[in-house]
Amino acid sequence: MRQIVLDTETTGLEWRKGNRVVEIGCVELVERRPTGRTWHHYIYPDREFEPGAQEVTGLTLDFLADKPRFAAIADEFLAFIAGAELVIHNAAFDVGFLDHELSLLDGGRTIGGCASVLDSLELARQRFPGQRNSLDALCRRLGVDNAHRQLHGALLDAQLLAEVYLALTAGQTELGLAGPSPAGQAVVRLDLPRAGALAPRPRVAVLEDEVAAHLARVAAIRGRAGLALWDEPEEATRAAEIA
């Protein structure tokens, strides 16, 4: 399965007010493993930043003055995400802006027309209901190092989100359950500027009444079947051979 973890930066919060995309960052995962492939572009927006937006990203119109307009990079961008599942935090925001950019071009293309979308914010809300589920909050909660994130940046945030997503969805890659990488393709860690570690597994304290209930249940199974698989390993092996 090919996934693209995606983030954008914009001139403001509402595309309906004429705000535009100024940066797109993408990180590729294949079978839940980072491949090392990324796609990143700054974009000249043809308009000023709204108050506050410039401070969030650190970007300026002077810096963006020599960058391409969205029309110049649209085909390359769509080719990179084609057929993938997009993992986006608060997907409605980014997809709304990207669809608006596409609507300004000829062809009637949409993000949903070339890729499926998974909203990692909805996943986080299901796992941590009633808690703050911003990217920074999830990094802290899941043990992803974001100390280097002083400003919002599309590629950096996409890399952080990739680690958050893998930890949020049970960290199968840490357990080696994702299978081998595609032939000839090295497995790499996210490294801009450094990768955060997946959260350590929590230690669970078992209460005395829970232990008693477990032992009673095992005794009941043993009474009916003559043996429980929680017994000594050699007994369990012998039971399996008899069965």
C-alpha positions as CSV (number, residue, x, y, z in Angstrom):
1,M,0.0,0.0,0.0
2,R,1.3,3.4,-1.0
3,Q,0.6,6.4,1.3
4,I,1.6,10.0,1.0
5,V,1.7,12.0,4.2
6,L,0.9,15.6,3.2
7,D,0.9,19.1,4.6
8,T,0.4,22.5,3.2
9,E,1.1,26.1,4.4
10,T,-1.2,28.9,3.2
11,T,-1.5,32.7,3.2
12,G,-4.5,32.5,5.7
13,L,-7.1,30.3,7.1
14,E,-9.9,30.5,4.5
15,W,-9.5,29.7,0.8
16,R,-13.0,31.2,0.3
17,K,-11.5,34.6,1.1
18,G,-9.0,34.2,-1.6
19,N,-6.1,32.8,0.4
20,R,-3.6,30.6,-1.5
21,V,-1.2,27.7,-0.9
22,V,2.4,28.8,-0.4
23,E,4.1,25.4,0.4
24,I,3.3,21.7,-0.1
25,G,5.3,18.9,1.6
26,C,4.8,15.2,1.0
27,V,6.5,12.1,2.5
28,E,6.0,8.7,0.9
29,L,5.3,5.5,2.8
30,V,5.1,2.0,1.2
31,E,3.6,-0.8,3.3
32,R,3.9,1.6,6.3
33,R,7.6,2.2,5.8
34,P,9.2,5.5,4.8
35,T,10.9,5.1,1.4
36,G,13.0,8.2,1.6
37,R,11.0,9.8,-1.3
38,T,9.6,13.3,-0.6
39,W,8.0,16.0,-2.7
40,H,8.3,19.6,-1.6
41,H,7.7,23.0,-3.3
42,Y,7.3,26.6,-2.2
43,I,4.7,28.4,-4.3
44,Y,4.3,32.1,-5.1
45,P,0.7,33.0,-4.1
46,D,0.0,36.2,-6.0
47,R,-1.4,37.8,-2.9
48,E,-0.3,39.1,0.6
49,F,-0.4,37.0,3.7
50,E,-3.2,37.6,6.2
51,P,-2.1,39.0,9.6
52,G,-0.6,36.3,11.7
53,A,-0.1,33.7,8.9
54,Q,3.4,35.0,8.1
55,E,4.5,34.7,11.7
56,V,3.3,31.0,11.8
57,T,5.3,29.9,8.8
58,G,8.2,32.4,8.7
59,L,7.6,32.8,5.0
60,T,7.6,36.1,3.2
61,L,6.6,37.3,-0.3
62,D,10.2,38.4,-0.8
63,F,11.3,34.8,-0.2
64,L,8.6,33.4,-2.5
65,A,9.1,36.0,-5.2
66,D,11.2,33.6,-7.4
67,K,9.1,30.5,-6.6
68,P,6.8,28.9,-9.2
69,R,3.1,29.5,-9.2
70,F,0.8,26.5,-8.5
71,A,-0.1,26.1,-12.2
72,A,3.6,25.4,-12.9
73,I,3.9,22.5,-10.5
74,A,0.3,21.1,-10.5
75,D,1.0,18.2,-12.9
76,E,4.1,17.1,-11.1
77,F,2.3,17.3,-7.7
78,L,-0.7,15.3,-9.0
79,A,1.6,12.7,-10.6
80,F,3.4,12.2,-7.2
81,I,0.2,11.6,-5.3
82,A,-1.7,9.6,-8.0
83,G,-3.2,6.4,-6.7
84,A,-2.0,6.8,-3.1
85,E,-3.8,7.2,0.1
86,L,-3.2,10.7,1.5
87,V,-2.7,11.0,5.2
88,I,-3.5,14.6,6.3
89,H,-4.1,16.1,9.7
90,N,-7.4,18.1,9.5
91,A,-7.8,17.0,5.9
92,A,-10.7,19.3,5.1
93,F,-8.4,22.3,5.4
94,D,-5.6,21.1,3.1
95,V,-7.9,19.4,0.6
96,G,-10.1,22.5,0.5
97,F,-7.1,24.7,-0.4
98,L,-5.7,22.2,-2.9
99,D,-9.1,21.8,-4.6
100,H,-9.4,25.5,-4.8
101,E,-6.0,25.8,-6.4
102,L,-7.0,23.1,-9.0
103,S,-10.3,24.9,-9.6
104,L,-8.4,27.9,-10.8
105,L,-6.8,25.8,-13.6
106,D,-8.5,24.2,-16.6
107,G,-9.4,20.5,-16.4
108,G,-11.8,20.2,-13.4
109,R,-9.4,18.0,-11.5
110,T,-9.7,17.4,-7.7
111,I,-7.6,15.7,-5.0
112,G,-10.3,13.1,-4.5
113,G,-10.2,12.3,-8.2
114,C,-6.6,11.1,-8.0
115,A,-6.1,9.9,-4.4
116,S,-8.1,8.7,-1.4
117,V,-7.8,10.7,1.8
118,L,-7.3,9.6,5.5
119,D,-7.8,12.3,8.1
120,S,-5.3,11.6,11.0
121,L,-7.1,14.2,13.1
122,E,-10.2,12.0,13.1
123,L,-8.1,9.0,14.0
124,A,-6.6,10.9,16.9
125,R,-10.0,12.0,18.2
126,Q,-11.2,8.4,18.2
127,R,-8.1,7.3,20.2
128,F,-7.9,10.3,22.5
129,P,-11.4,11.7,22.9
130,G,-11.7,15.0,24.7
131,Q,-8.0,15.8,24.5
132,R,-6.0,18.2,22.4
133,N,-5.0,16.5,19.2
134,S,-2.9,19.1,17.4
135,L,0.3,17.8,15.8
136,D,2.4,19.2,18.7
137,A,0.1,17.6,21.3
138,L,0.3,14.3,19.5
139,C,4.1,14.5,19.2
140,R,4.3,14.9,23.0
141,R,1.8,12.2,23.8
142,L,3.3,9.6,21.4
143,G,7.0,10.3,22.0
144,V,7.8,11.9,18.7
145,D,10.6,14.5,19.0
146,N,9.5,17.8,17.7
147,A,11.9,20.1,19.6
148,H,13.2,21.4,16.2
149,R,9.8,22.6,15.1
150,Q,10.0,26.3,15.8
151,L,7.8,27.3,12.8
152,H,5.2,25.5,10.7
153,G,6.8,24.1,7.6
154,A,5.0,21.7,5.2
155,L,7.8,19.1,4.7
156,L,8.9,19.1,8.4
157,D,5.3,18.8,9.5
158,A,4.6,16.0,7.0
159,Q,7.6,14.1,8.4
160,L,6.5,14.6,12.0
161,L,3.0,13.6,11.0
162,A,4.3,10.4,9.4
163,E,5.9,9.4,12.7
164,V,2.8,10.4,14.6
165,Y,0.5,8.4,12.2
166,L,2.6,5.2,12.5
167,A,2.6,5.5,16.3
168,L,-1.1,6.4,16.4
169,T,-2.0,3.3,14.3
170,A,-0.3,0.9,16.7
171,G,3.3,1.2,15.4
172,Q,3.2,-2.0,13.3
173,T,6.5,-0.9,11.6
174,E,8.3,-1.0,15.0
175,L,7.2,-4.6,15.4
176,G,8.3,-5.5,11.9
177,L,4.8,-6.5,10.8
178,A,4.8,-4.4,7.6
179,G,6.8,-7.0,5.7
180,P,9.8,-6.4,3.5
181,S,10.4,-3.2,1.6
182,P,9.9,-3.1,-2.2
183,A,12.7,-4.9,-4.0
184,G,15.9,-2.8,-4.1
185,Q,14.5,-0.1,-1.9
186,A,16.2,0.7,1.4
187,V,14.2,1.2,4.5
188,V,15.0,4.6,6.0
189,R,14.0,6.7,8.9
190,L,12.5,10.1,8.6
191,D,15.4,12.5,9.1
192,L,14.6,16.2,8.7
193,P,16.4,17.3,10.7
194,R,16.2,14.2,12.9
195,A,13.6,11.5,13.5
196,G,11.7,11.2,16.7
197,A,11.4,7.8,18.4
198,L,8.2,5.9,18.6
199,A,6.7,6.0,22.1
200,P,7.8,3.1,24.4
201,R,5.2,0.5,25.2
202,P,3.5,1.4,28.5
203,R,3.8,-0.9,31.6
204,V,0.4,-2.1,32.8
205,A,-0.1,-2.8,36.5
206,V,-2.4,-5.8,37.1
207,L,-4.6,-5.5,40.1
208,E,-4.9,-8.4,42.6
209,D,-8.6,-9.0,41.9
210,E,-7.8,-9.2,38.2
211,V,-5.2,-11.8,38.8
212,A,-7.7,-13.8,40.9
213,A,-10.3,-13.6,38.2
214,H,-7.8,-14.8,35.6
215,L,-6.7,-17.7,37.7
216,A,-10.3,-18.7,38.3
217,R,-11.1,-18.6,34.6
218,V,-8.0,-20.7,33.8
219,A,-9.1,-23.2,36.6
220,A,-12.5,-23.5,35.0
221,I,-11.0,-24.2,31.5
222,R,-8.6,-26.7,33.1
223,G,-11.6,-28.4,34.8
224,R,-13.4,-28.9,31.5
225,A,-10.5,-29.6,29.2
226,G,-7.9,-31.1,31.5
227,L,-5.4,-28.5,30.5
228,A,-5.2,-24.8,29.8
229,L,-2.7,-23.3,27.3
230,W,-1.5,-20.9,30.1
231,D,0.0,-23.9,31.9
232,E,3.7,-24.9,31.7
233,P,5.1,-24.7,28.1
234,E,5.9,-28.4,27.8
235,E,2.3,-29.3,29.0
236,A,0.8,-27.0,26.4
237,T,3.0,-28.4,23.7
238,R,2.0,-32.0,24.7
239,A,-1.7,-31.0,24.7
240,A,-1.3,-29.6,21.2
241,E,0.4,-32.8,19.9
242,I,-2.5,-34.9,21.4
243,A,-5.1,-32.7,19.8
